[in-house]
Amino acid sequence: MTSGSSRDGVEEFLAYIAGKAAGYSSGMKWNEKEKLKADMMNRPERWRGVTANEVRTMCRELGMLPDDMDTISELLKRRKEGRRFVVRHPYQHYQFDQSR
């Protein structure tokens, strides 16, 4: 895995998402997915230093469900391919703040 600033809060953000998803038997909800998409769009430098496989490994280590791991790694793969996401209105400008 890459180190230091190249991760820029990715692990913390995934831990936050994993904690939210753990509260639901079916895993991640739509709003967590919207937050991920928004952060990937609004903070591309945060995600630049990690690969989809590294993110999948982090998700597995956090105990996330396989479907959630697939969703998150696929979103990152698509973003790294240059795809843009349409993020629902309340989350359009969302950026994860790791200082919380």
Contacts in CASP RR format, 6 or more apart in sequence:
PFRMAT RR
TARGET T0000
AUTHOR 0000-0000-0000
METHOD contacts of the structure
MODEL  1
MTSGSSRDGVEEFLAYIAGKAAGYSSGMKWNEKEKLKADMMNRPERWRGV
TANEVRTMCRELGMLPDDMDTISELLKRRKEGRRFVVRHPYQHYQFDQSR
1 7 0 8 1.000
1 50 0 8 1.000
1 54 0 8 1.000
1 57 0 8 1.000
2 49 0 8 1.000
2 50 0 8 1.000
2 54 0 8 1.000
6 48 0 8 1.000
6 49 0 8 1.000
6 50 0 8 1.000
7 49 0 8 1.000
7 50 0 8 1.000
8 43 0 8 1.000
8 45 0 8 1.000
8 46 0 8 1.000
8 49 0 8 1.000
9 46 0 8 1.000
9 96 0 8 1.000
9 98 0 8 1.000
10 46 0 8 1.000
10 47 0 8 1.000
10 50 0 8 1.000
10 55 0 8 1.000
10 58 0 8 1.000
11 58 0 8 1.000
12 96 0 8 1.000
12 98 0 8 1.000
13 36 0 8 1.000
13 39 0 8 1.000
13 46 0 8 1.000
13 96 0 8 1.000
13 98 0 8 1.000
14 55 0 8 1.000
14 58 0 8 1.000
14 59 0 8 1.000
14 62 0 8 1.000
14 64 0 8 1.000
14 72 0 8 1.000
15 62 0 8 1.000
16 96 0 8 1.000
17 28 0 8 1.000
17 32 0 8 1.000
17 35 0 8 1.000
17 36 0 8 1.000
17 64 0 8 1.000
17 68 0 8 1.000
17 72 0 8 1.000
18 59 0 8 1.000
18 62 0 8 1.000
18 63 0 8 1.000
18 64 0 8 1.000
18 68 0 8 1.000
19 62 0 8 1.000
20 28 0 8 1.000
20 29 0 8 1.000
20 32 0 8 1.000
21 27 0 8 1.000
21 28 0 8 1.000
21 29 0 8 1.000
21 32 0 8 1.000
21 64 0 8 1.000
21 65 0 8 1.000
21 68 0 8 1.000
22 63 0 8 1.000
27 64 0 8 1.000
27 65 0 8 1.000
27 67 0 8 1.000
27 68 0 8 1.000
28 64 0 8 1.000
28 65 0 8 1.000
28 67 0 8 1.000
28 68 0 8 1.000
28 71 0 8 1.000
28 72 0 8 1.000
30 88 0 8 1.000
31 91 0 8 1.000
33 71 0 8 1.000
33 75 0 8 1.000
34 87 0 8 1.000
34 88 0 8 1.000
34 90 0 8 1.000
34 91 0 8 1.000
34 94 0 8 1.000
35 91 0 8 1.000
35 94 0 8 1.000
35 96 0 8 1.000
36 72 0 8 1.000
36 75 0 8 1.000
37 75 0 8 1.000
37 85 0 8 1.000
37 87 0 8 1.000
37 91 0 8 1.000
38 85 0 8 1.000
38 87 0 8 1.000
38 91 0 8 1.000
38 92 0 8 1.000
38 93 0 8 1.000
38 94 0 8 1.000
38 95 0 8 1.000
39 46 0 8 1.000
39 47 0 8 1.000
39 94 0 8 1.000
39 95 0 8 1.000
39 96 0 8 1.000
40 47 0 8 1.000
40 75 0 8 1.000
40 76 0 8 1.000
40 79 0 8 1.000
40 85 0 8 1.000
41 79 0 8 1.000
41 84 0 8 1.000
41 85 0 8 1.000
41 87 0 8 1.000
42 93 0 8 1.000
42 94 0 8 1.000
42 95 0 8 1.000
43 95 0 8 1.000
43 96 0 8 1.000
44 79 0 8 1.000
46 96 0 8 1.000
47 76 0 8 1.000
47 79 0 8 1.000
47 80 0 8 1.000
50 76 0 8 1.000
51 76 0 8 1.000
52 73 0 8 1.000
52 74 0 8 1.000
52 76 0 8 1.000
52 77 0 8 1.000
52 80 0 8 1.000
53 73 0 8 1.000
55 72 0 8 1.000
55 73 0 8 1.000
55 76 0 8 1.000
56 69 0 8 1.000
56 72 0 8 1.000
56 73 0 8 1.000
59 68 0 8 1.000
59 69 0 8 1.000
59 72 0 8 1.000
59 73 0 8 1.000
60 69 0 8 1.000
64 72 0 8 1.000
75 85 0 8 1.000
78 85 0 8 1.000
79 85 0 8 1.000
87 94 0 8 1.000
END
